[in-house]
């Protein structure tokens, strides 16, 4: 891979991070306004109420907040923006140091699980391998609690999932069918493509074991180039197939995006019949 291609990948990653962080700050402003609008329990001091608001943000929206932040609205200050983005993973990546040796072990583990009968021109996929030198995980748009429940990673964290899990999901569709081992886990997906082998690179929600983001060694028609491409599925729905990590990042910046409307509905639901941090009891329904 030449320097020009590396620059294109790095630029695509930066554009993705900027797009995700900009939208996440819009969402964060909404949730801060929602928390500030909640009623405060009787006889609580302002300092105590602020602590409850920070806890409310952590419990329902953001998960982790820098220790120097004592007021929810401080999260929006320009002078702490970079720290907040990194600490809260608001730019759609996991902000941990890249462990190159561990990622290399991951690719070695994947290659070992690809049968010798499956020929691939190159492994690891060069663009994916380079992207993995820039960032430890690519986790998608949305605030932290939303991502935990609903989002599918593009590239999952080895530190979070472990090498055994991360190297387990290798699929050889044609072999799966020929050997009578049951339906391929890609059956009915990407039917316009001939897929020689696929491996999961990003985990999906917990209720979708085989759902996730995949690297696909594939081609559309006879004579078209076999190469590594990228897609995501949840078992029923699937994305288009993208020719490169740059193209996939452009799509993924808005994939399964947490919307302002959804956040407003969640705030309304949480604030209904509640004071800050406490569920209200309707006297007419007690006893």
C-alpha positions, 0 to 999 in steps of 0.5 A: 500500500502506497502513501497516497492510499494510507492518506486516503484512509486516514482522511476518511477516518478523520472525517468519520470521527468529526461527523460522529462527534458533531452529531453526538454533541447535538444529542448530548446538549439535548440530554443535558437539557433533559436532565436539568429539567427534571424535578429535584427531590425535596430538601436537596442542596444544589450541589447534591442535585448536580451530583444526581444529574451527573449520575443520571447522565452516566446511568442512562446516556454517557456511561463515563464522565471526566472527574473534573466535570461537576456540572452537566453543562460543563461537558459542552465547554469548548476548553474541555471538548477534546478531553470529553470526546476522548473520555466519552468516546464521542467520535465513534472510536475507542480511545485506547492506545493501539496494541499492534502486536495484539491486532497482529495476533488477531489476523494470524488467528483469523488466517488460521481459521480460513481453510487451506482450500480457500485461496485469497490473493492477500491477507490481511486485507491491506486497507483494514490492516492499516486502519487497525494501526490508526485506531483500536476500535471503530464503534459507530455513532450514538452516545455510549449507552445507546451504542451498548444496546443498539449499535454494531461495531465496524471494528471491535476492541480485542481488549473488550471481546478477547482474541478467542471470540474475535477470531471465531467467526469465519464463514466459508459459504460454499463449503458450509453448503457442500459439506452439509453442515447446515445453512450458511450464516450468510444464507440469504444475504448479499445474494448478488455476490459470490463470497469465498470467505468472510470473517466478522470484524465488528460485533453486533448487539448481544441478541444477534450472535452472527450479526455484525460487520464483516470483511468479505472476500468476494466478487459480483460477476465472473471475471470481476476482481476478487477482493476484500470488501465490507458489509454489515448485517443483523441476520435479516437486513444487510447493507450494501457491499463497500469496496474499501474501508474508506467507502464503508466509513462514509456509510457507517458514520450515519449507520443506525444513527441515534436521532434527536427525535429518539433522544427526545422520546427517551428523555420524555419517558425517563422524566415522566413520573420521576424526580431526579434519580427517583421513581415517583409513586402515584398515591392513587395506585399504592396500597 
